[in-house]
Amino acid sequence: MSTDQIVIAGGGHAAAALCVGLAEAGQGGRVHLVSAENELPYQRPPLSKSFLKNADETVAPHKAAAWYAEQGIQVHLSDPVDSIDRKVGQVLLRSGTVLAYQHLVLATGTRARTLDALPPGLSNVHVLRDAEHARSLRTRLGETVAAGRRFTVLGGGFIGLELAASARQLGLEVTVLEVTPRLLGRSVSASLSEHVLAHHRSMGTEVQIGVRIEGFELQEDRLLSMQVNGNRVAVDELLLGIGAVPETRLAADCGLAVDNGIVVDACMRTSDPAVLAIGDCAAFPTTGGARIRLESVQNANDQARTAAATLLGRDEPYRSLPWFWSEQGPMRLQMAGLLPTSQETIRRAGASASSFTLFHLHEGRLLCAESVNAPLDHMMSRKLIEAGGLVNAASLADPSVPLKSMLA
Ligand SMILES: Cc1cc2nc3c(=O)[nH]c(=O)nc-3n(C[C@H](O)[C@H](O)[C@H](O)COP(=O)(O)OP(=O)(O)OC[C@H]3O[C@@H](n4cnc5c(N)ncnc54)[C@H](O)[C@@H]3O)c2cc1C
């Protein structure tokens, strides 16, 4: 067995971006990409958006099989890493294959959160994390609209709301049930939550917030109804959109530090310097000293770049500005930066009635911007925050003052 191998456990955005980084440095021949899924790494964001709405849309791989072969990257599909032996530097795949590593990178992402009260395998209860889920949901959405049945989404987070909007655009009756007092409560400001609520209601979705879910009625392999605020609510189809949990089992089993994610330093090294972790599964230190985990394409791509540098012997600590987007029907949300706990908020009107940006400042400094249908303001906000965020509040509020002029 070769002694300088890099094994990547995971076949998502972070793994794909790391393959690109290593291949660009001429190191593809050292790499084994090991994925639990049966397809090459692909773009996940369309799965809750265009893919659900277009029967002939196919899953979009980051790179074709020929590219991996040309780079000398060995790909193992449908063959997850089952265990790690850090003492000898080996991983064991489900098939029994043993791979030695000089460096191991954990890019295992997250899995959908589920509820103990709902046993796995219920035929009308769904989650959405991967291409297989999306294919089966697309079929089910088609059948549901044809039968005039209702789709219920439990959880008003990004994936639930994107699916709700896609389902409405397909003509389904949709209900969203959220137990907290607002939609996207963990991710966006209260003002934006209000706008999102109004948007979904205007699309014809029934949205209930602050609900109490008191029980579930099952019959054989189906969920028949839920008890909501003391009432029995019949369920045709249900999406569980209640968040995701980081895939940390492998790391925990081999004794790596885990704390709401696999603990890494700013160069993506875990508590064992031969093992790195990147993407949704990694809990990393921010410049402010807090440890966080982000679930976004930007974070997966940029952490992969940092990890590639670390593996190539250059320490380039991860300092990227977080940014994120979400499409919910005709509404495109874009966020730059992290929402401060206390903030002054300034609203800037956009080019149309349905577009605006909310700028969030802390002690006079711009730290976060939330844009709705305002992609140019989003791009400029990223530049302003990266430049230190020192801005004139009155100019921010005035759409006649170009954001670009504040960069000087
Ligand atoms: C439906 C959907 C829509 C999204 N939309 C957006 C969006 O609009 N904007 C945005 O910024 N982000 C979006 N995201 C989030 C974004 O896709 C993730 O943040 C990103 O995919 C994270 O990349 P990752 O490589 O860390 O994890 P993933 O892409 O989840 O990949 C993890 C991979 O590891 C594999 N794996 C797990 N365990 C093992 C093991 N033991 N051995 C081998 N392989 C293993 C998994 O099967 C999976 O293939 C969306 C996510 C979903 C599910």
The ligand as a MOL file (V3000), in Angstrom:
LIG
                    3D

  0  0  0     0  0            999 V3000
M  V30 BEGIN CTAB
M  V30 COUNTS 53 58 0 0 0
M  V30 BEGIN ATOM
M  V30 1 C -31.7260 20.1070 -0.5280 0
M  V30 2 C -30.6070 21.0240 -0.1330 0
M  V30 3 C -30.5690 22.3280 -0.6040 0
M  V30 4 C -29.5370 23.1740 -0.2380 0
M  V30 5 N -29.5140 24.4480 -0.7270 0
M  V30 6 C -28.4860 25.2670 -0.4220 0
M  V30 7 C -28.4190 26.5810 -0.9470 0
M  V30 8 O -29.3140 27.0230 -1.6630 0
M  V30 9 N -27.3500 27.3540 -0.6430 0
M  V30 10 C -26.3160 26.8920 0.1530 0
M  V30 11 O -25.3410 27.6190 0.3970 0
M  V30 12 N -26.3820 25.6440 0.6970 0
M  V30 13 C -27.4270 24.8360 0.4270 0
M  V30 14 N -27.4840 23.5760 0.9550 0
M  V30 15 C -26.4280 23.1580 1.8870 0
M  V30 16 C -25.2190 22.6330 1.1280 0
M  V30 17 O -25.6140 21.7420 0.1220 0
M  V30 18 C -24.2780 21.9600 2.1210 0
M  V30 19 O -23.8430 22.9460 3.0360 0
M  V30 20 C -23.0980 21.3180 1.4270 0
M  V30 21 O -23.5250 20.2710 0.6010 0
M  V30 22 C -22.1100 20.8120 2.4500 0
M  V30 23 O -21.1100 20.0830 1.8130 0
M  V30 24 P -20.4050 18.8690 2.5570 0
M  V30 25 O -19.4710 18.2580 1.5730 0
M  V30 26 O -19.8880 19.3080 3.8750 0
M  V30 27 O -21.5850 17.8550 2.8810 0
M  V30 28 P -22.5240 17.0840 1.8680 0
M  V30 29 O -22.5950 17.7990 0.5730 0
M  V30 30 O -23.7630 16.7980 2.6170 0
M  V30 31 O -21.7350 15.7220 1.6110 0
M  V30 32 C -21.4640 14.7860 2.6210 0
M  V30 33 C -21.2250 13.4610 1.9330 0
M  V30 34 O -20.5870 12.5580 2.8280 0
M  V30 35 C -21.1680 11.2650 2.6400 0
M  V30 36 N -20.8680 10.4470 3.8300 0
M  V30 37 C -21.4140 10.5340 5.0460 0
M  V30 38 N -20.8470 9.5910 5.8460 0
M  V30 39 C -19.9350 8.9240 5.1130 0
M  V30 40 C -19.0150 7.8540 5.3780 0
M  V30 41 N -18.9640 7.2660 6.5710 0
M  V30 42 N -18.2170 7.4430 4.3740 0
M  V30 43 C -18.2670 8.0240 3.1460 0
M  V30 44 N -19.1350 9.0160 2.8380 0
M  V30 45 C -19.9280 9.4710 3.8180 0
M  V30 46 C -22.6260 11.5930 2.4110 0
M  V30 47 O -23.3110 10.5070 1.8430 0
M  V30 48 C -22.5030 12.7830 1.4560 0
M  V30 49 O -22.3250 12.3540 0.1410 0
M  V30 50 C -28.5110 22.7000 0.6220 0
M  V30 51 C -28.5530 21.3890 1.1220 0
M  V30 52 C -29.5790 20.5550 0.7560 0
M  V30 53 C -29.6240 19.1370 1.2870 0
M  V30 END ATOM
M  V30 BEGIN BOND
M  V30 1 1 1 2
M  V30 2 1 2 3
M  V30 3 2 2 52
M  V30 4 2 3 4
M  V30 5 1 4 5
M  V30 6 1 4 50
M  V30 7 2 5 6
M  V30 8 1 6 7
M  V30 9 1 6 13
M  V30 10 2 7 8
M  V30 11 1 7 9
M  V30 12 1 9 10
M  V30 13 2 10 11
M  V30 14 1 10 12
M  V30 15 2 12 13
M  V30 16 1 13 14
M  V30 17 1 14 15
M  V30 18 1 14 50
M  V30 19 1 15 16
M  V30 20 1 16 17
M  V30 21 1 16 18
M  V30 22 1 18 19
M  V30 23 1 18 20
M  V30 24 1 20 21
M  V30 25 1 20 22
M  V30 26 1 22 23
M  V30 27 1 23 24
M  V30 28 2 24 25
M  V30 29 1 24 26
M  V30 30 1 24 27
M  V30 31 1 27 28
M  V30 32 2 28 29
M  V30 33 1 28 30
M  V30 34 1 28 31
M  V30 35 1 31 32
M  V30 36 1 32 33
M  V30 37 1 33 34
M  V30 38 1 33 48
M  V30 39 1 34 35
M  V30 40 1 35 36
M  V30 41 1 35 46
M  V30 42 1 36 37
M  V30 43 1 36 45
M  V30 44 2 37 38
M  V30 45 1 38 39
M  V30 46 1 39 40
M  V30 47 2 39 45
M  V30 48 1 40 41
M  V30 49 2 40 42
M  V30 50 1 42 43
M  V30 51 2 43 44
M  V30 52 1 44 45
M  V30 53 1 46 47
M  V30 54 1 46 48
M  V30 55 1 48 49
M  V30 56 2 50 51
M  V30 57 1 51 52
M  V30 58 1 52 53
M  V30 END BOND
M  V30 END CTAB
M  END
